[in-house]
Amino acid sequence: MSLRQFQFFSEQAAEALGLTSLQYQTLLVLKSHDGPGAFTVTVLAQRQLIKHNSPAGPVERIEQPGLVGRRQSQHGQSGRDLRRA
């Protein structure tokens, strides 16, 4: 399967679930995180190679139906950590 075929398949699968391509990519990146450190919106942006504030909207939209959750950062920062629901 070529990369374009995979991308097309992924976009179709995401659309069937009511997700945008960016929301689906966000879930994939979050799923791939297996490190001990916190996973924040900033880390998400770095992994997606986008601006640090760009994933905020997609994260909010996948948080509403319960696909991801947020909790207060354990490191005393003002930010919140992301986690898979």
Residue frames relative to the residue before (quaternion, step in Angstrom):
aa qw qx qy qz dx dy dz
M 1.0000 0.0000 0.0000 0.0000 0.00 0.00 0.00
S 0.3718 -0.7319 0.5268 0.2205 3.56 -0.82 0.97
L 0.6708 -0.4984 0.3697 0.4061 3.53 -1.28 0.33
R 0.6502 0.5135 -0.3165 0.4619 3.59 1.00 -0.78
Q 0.6326 0.5163 -0.3326 0.4718 3.58 1.03 -0.74
F 0.6479 0.5113 -0.3168 0.4674 3.56 0.96 -0.85
Q 0.6474 0.5150 -0.3183 0.4630 3.58 0.94 -0.88
F 0.6515 0.5067 -0.3155 0.4683 3.58 0.92 -0.86
F 0.6476 0.5151 -0.3108 0.4676 3.58 0.92 -0.92
S 0.6675 0.5099 -0.2972 0.4541 3.58 0.91 -0.95
E 0.6577 0.5056 -0.3104 0.4641 3.58 0.94 -0.85
Q 0.6486 0.5085 -0.3154 0.4704 3.59 1.01 -0.78
A 0.6532 0.5074 -0.3082 0.4700 3.59 0.96 -0.86
A 0.6533 0.5065 -0.3116 0.4686 3.58 0.96 -0.84
E 0.6565 0.5154 -0.3072 0.4572 3.56 0.93 -0.91
A 0.6317 0.5351 -0.3292 0.4541 3.58 1.02 -0.75
L 0.7019 0.4280 -0.2524 0.5103 3.58 1.19 -0.55
G 0.5349 -0.6466 0.3918 0.3771 3.57 1.29 0.01
L 0.5327 0.6132 -0.4073 0.4175 3.57 1.21 0.49
T 0.4282 -0.6427 0.5573 0.3050 3.54 -1.19 0.52
S 0.6772 -0.4775 0.3629 0.4264 3.54 -1.28 0.27
L 0.6685 0.5020 -0.3032 0.4574 3.60 0.94 -0.87
Q 0.6307 0.5175 -0.3368 0.4701 3.59 1.02 -0.71
Y 0.6450 0.5160 -0.3113 0.4698 3.57 0.99 -0.85
Q 0.6531 0.5061 -0.3076 0.4719 3.58 0.94 -0.88
T 0.6151 0.5482 -0.3357 0.4564 3.56 1.06 -0.77
L 0.6613 0.4964 -0.3012 0.4749 3.59 0.95 -0.86
L 0.6412 0.5242 -0.3259 0.4559 3.60 1.00 -0.77
V 0.6587 0.4960 -0.3086 0.4742 3.57 0.94 -0.88
L 0.6527 0.5084 -0.3154 0.4648 3.58 0.93 -0.84
K 0.6463 0.5186 -0.3177 0.4609 3.57 0.99 -0.81
S 0.6729 0.5158 -0.3003 0.4371 3.60 1.01 -0.75
H 0.5659 0.6036 -0.3921 0.4021 3.61 1.20 -0.31
D 0.0724 0.8060 -0.5829 0.0732 3.54 -0.62 1.13
G 0.4462 0.7133 -0.4339 0.3223 3.54 1.29 0.20
P 0.6013 -0.5886 0.4056 0.3571 3.55 -1.24 0.35
G 0.6126 0.5892 -0.3458 0.3975 3.58 1.16 -0.49
A 0.6397 -0.5238 0.4049 0.3905 3.51 -1.32 0.30
F 0.2663 -0.7305 0.6074 0.1628 3.53 -1.17 0.65
T 0.0348 -0.8250 0.5619 -0.0483 3.55 -0.37 1.28
V 0.6803 -0.4468 0.3687 0.4491 3.56 -1.30 0.08
T 0.6183 0.5429 -0.3436 0.4526 3.61 1.06 -0.69
V 0.6499 0.4955 -0.3110 0.4852 3.59 0.95 -0.85
L 0.6219 0.5446 -0.3269 0.4581 3.56 1.01 -0.84
A 0.6608 0.5029 -0.3019 0.4683 3.59 0.90 -0.91
Q 0.6418 0.5200 -0.3261 0.4596 3.59 0.97 -0.81
R 0.6777 0.4905 -0.2916 0.4638 3.59 0.94 -0.85
Q 0.7168 0.4184 -0.2459 0.5006 3.59 1.09 -0.67
L 0.3727 -0.7557 0.4555 0.2871 3.57 1.34 -0.06
I 0.5137 0.5977 -0.4375 0.4328 3.55 0.93 0.98
K 0.6906 -0.4633 0.3420 0.4375 3.59 -1.28 0.20
H 0.6380 -0.5992 0.3408 0.3431 3.56 -1.08 0.79
N 0.7315 0.4039 -0.2514 0.4884 3.61 1.08 -0.54
S 0.4793 0.7138 -0.4148 0.2979 3.62 1.23 -0.17
P 0.7174 0.4537 -0.3015 0.4342 3.67 0.85 -0.71
A 0.4302 0.7286 -0.4606 0.2683 3.63 1.18 -0.16
G 0.6801 0.4975 -0.2923 0.4523 3.62 0.87 -0.90
P 0.6861 0.4634 -0.2996 0.4741 3.61 0.79 -0.94
V 0.6233 0.5308 -0.3486 0.4564 3.61 1.02 -0.70
E 0.6455 0.5136 -0.3256 0.4620 3.59 0.93 -0.82
R 0.6916 0.4877 -0.2872 0.4487 3.59 0.95 -0.85
I 0.6997 0.4015 -0.2929 0.5134 3.63 1.08 -0.46
E 0.5596 0.5730 -0.3946 0.4504 3.56 1.27 -0.16
Q 0.6070 0.6039 -0.3498 0.3802 3.60 0.99 -0.82
P 0.7523 0.3466 -0.2473 0.5027 3.66 0.79 -0.80
G 0.6041 -0.6143 0.3415 0.3756 3.60 1.25 0.14
L 0.3986 0.7275 -0.4777 0.2894 3.60 1.17 0.41
V 0.7632 0.0872 -0.0751 0.6358 3.57 1.22 -0.51
G 0.2118 -0.7553 0.6029 0.1455 3.51 -1.29 0.33
R 0.2283 -0.7450 0.6058 0.1606 3.53 -1.27 0.31
R 0.0312 -0.7724 0.6338 0.0284 3.53 -1.17 0.60
Q 0.6390 -0.5234 0.3904 0.4067 3.55 -1.19 0.51
S 0.5550 -0.6283 0.4321 0.3324 3.56 -0.95 0.86
Q 0.4192 -0.7126 0.5142 0.2282 3.56 -1.02 0.86
H 0.6643 0.5310 -0.2838 0.4430 3.56 1.28 -0.20
G 0.5975 -0.6190 0.3452 0.3752 3.56 1.19 0.47
Q 0.4901 0.6463 -0.4481 0.3759 3.57 1.22 0.16
S 0.5812 -0.5896 0.4244 0.3667 3.54 -1.24 0.30
G 0.5759 0.6185 -0.3660 0.3895 3.59 1.24 -0.28
R 0.3524 -0.7045 0.5696 0.2344 3.51 -1.38 0.03
D 0.4212 -0.6998 0.5263 0.2363 3.53 -1.09 0.79
L 0.3446 -0.7159 0.5702 0.2088 3.55 -1.17 0.66
R 0.0229 0.7789 -0.6267 -0.0003 3.54 -1.19 0.54
R 0.5333 -0.5923 0.4870 0.3573 3.53 -1.22 0.48
A 0.4344 -0.6988 0.5054 0.2598 3.52 -1.03 0.76
